[in-house]
Amino acid sequence: GWLDRRRSLGDQPHDDAEHLDPGIPRDGGNPNGDVVVELDRVSIRHGTTTLLSDLSWTVRRGERWAIVCRNGSGKTTLISLLCGDHPQAFSQRVSLFGTRRGSGESIWDVKRRVGLVSPEWHLYFSEPLTVRQPIASGFTETLVAPAMTDEQQAAVNAIAGELNMEAWLDRPFRQVSSGEQRMTLIARSLVKQPELILWDEPIQCMDERSI
């Protein structure tokens, strides 16, 4: 599989104030790698619901993690903390690439180093774009495809080739299958060769042949 390190982080029913299990080994299996992500006793609450409870987690360069738990357990909340979108990140001990969130970096400083796939992303590309253009938008982390340099064009072609997407690279994005749209978003997350890749349900809508 794409992820070769799996760890279940909780499996409580949704109506039981779910939270991710903080019992993750802090060495992460690669003690000599640079620290990319560090969460120190992070707790996130919305009203009376606890989504993350006293979660400490270290991810080092070169590691691959899979978080496996039920819907509503806090996976998406965790990813939003890491990619810079969650407002409570600034009041928690969350560090990315050795820098504590809220210490002066902008959200774009974070996003340029992160590649993201999330379940709702395909809905955002509503303009008449070819598959090539959403992939290219990964360079700027916007919904608008940039005017690509020759180097960026080559990078799009290369990632499309690796993922066997050449046959539909120039087809309209809204007209390819749901699985092909999801593969497009995966290519988008990889095209700039980011330091951290965050995939939230990346193979949703994809059949076994596509995976």
N, C-alpha and C positions, 0 to 999 in steps of 0.2 A: 504494500500500500504506500500512499504518498507520505503518510506520517508513520514513523516507526517507533515512536515513543508514546505510549498511552497511559493515562492516569485518570481514573474516575474521581470527579470532584463533587460528589454528593448525589443522592438519588431520593430525595424526600418528595412526597406529594406536594402539589402546588399550593394547597390550602394550609400548609404547615410551616409558614414563615421560612420558606426555603432559603438556603444559603450554600455557597460552595464550601466544601470541607477544607479547612486550612491545613490539613495534614499532608502537605507536599514536601518532599525532601528538599532542603535548601541548597544542597550541592548540585541538584539537577542532573547529575551524571557526567558532568564535564567540568571538574573543579578548576582546570587551568584556563578555561576560556574567559574572555572579557565579559563582564556583566552587561547585558542588553536591557533587561527588565528587572526591576526590584520593587516588590511591594512589601511593606513592613506594617503588619497589623492593620490592614485596611478594612474598614467597615462602611457599607453603603446602605442607607435606609431611605425608603420612600413612605412617608406616613408611618404606619405601624408595621409595615412589611420590611423585613431584613433580607436584602439580596446578597450581600457579602458580609461575612462576620469574621473579624479578626484574621484576615487572610494574609499570610506571608508567603512569598513566592519569589524565587530567583531563577531567571532564564539566562543562560550564557550562550555566547556566540557559537553557532554550529549545532545547537540542540534543536530537536523537533518535539513538540508536545501536542497531544490531543486531549481536549477536555470533553468528557463524555458524561452528560447528565440530562435530566428531563427538561422539557421546555419550562421556562420560568424560574430556573435554578440560578440564574445570574450570569450566564455565559456572555450574552450580548452586553450586559452592564460592564463586565470585565474588559471586553474588547473596546468599548467606548472610553474606558479609562486609559487604555494603552494608546489609542490613536488620537487622543487629545480632545474628544468631543464631550466628555462627561463633566459637568460643572463642578462636581464634588471632588474631582481629581486634585484641585488646588488646595483643598483642606485635608488631604490625606498624604501619607508618606509613599508617594509614587515616583519612582525615578526611571528614566529612559536614557540609555546610552550614557549613564553616569551623571545625568543632570536631574535634579529634583524638579518636578513639575511645579510651576509657579515661581521659578527663580529668575524669570525674565525672558525665557524663550517664547516665541510666538507659536500658534498652532501650526503654522506653515513650516516652521523649523522642525516640528515633529513629523508632519505628514510627508515631507520630502524624503524621509528616511524609512517610511513605512509603506507597505503594499497591503491593501485591504480588499477583501471580498465579504459582502454581507447580503442576506437574502433579498432585501428590497432594492438593491442597487440597479437591477435591470429596469425597474420602473422609472428611474430618473432619466434615462436616455430616450426621451419622447420625440426629439427632433429627427428629421429624415437623415440619418447617418448610415454610412456603411460600417461593417464590422471593424474595419481598419481604424475608424475614427474614435470609437470608445476605447480601444486599446491604446491609442496615442494619447488620450486624455490622462492616462496614468502618469505621464511625464510631469503634468502640472497639478494633478489631483483636483481637477475641476470637471465639469460636465461638458466642457467645450474642447474639441480637438484643436491642438495648437498647429500653427504652421510649422511643419516638421523640418528639421535639418536632415541632410543626407544621412548622418549618423543615426538619428532617431528613426528615420524610415527603415534603415537597415536593421535596427533593433526590433521594430515591429515585424518585419519579414522573418527575422530569425526566430522570434518566439512563436510566431504562427507556424513556422516550419516544424519546430520542436513539438508542437501540440497538434500537428496534422490538420491545420485550419486553412491551408492555402486555397482549397476548393471554394470556400465561401467567404474569404477575406474581404472581397469587394461587393458582397451582397448587402442589401439593406438590413440593418440590425434588427428592425422590428419584424422582418419577414423570415428570419431563420428560426429554428425550433428553440424551445425553452432550454434544452440541454446545450445547444450551440450558443445561446446567449450567456449561459453560465460559464461555458468555456471561454467566451470572450472576456468576461470579467476576471477570470483566473489569469488570462494572458495580460490583462490590464494591470493586475497586481504585481506581475513579474517583470514587465517590460523595462522598468528603470533599474532593475537589479537592486531592490531595496535591502537595507540591512535587517529589517524585521518584516516578516510576512504574517498577517493576521487573516485567517479564513474562518468566517462564520457560516457553517453549513455550506461549504463550497461545492459539494456534488449534488445538492438538491436539484431535482428535475433532470438529472443525467442518468442515462441507462447504463447497463453493465458494460456494453461495448465502448461507450465514450470514456468510462473510467479506466 
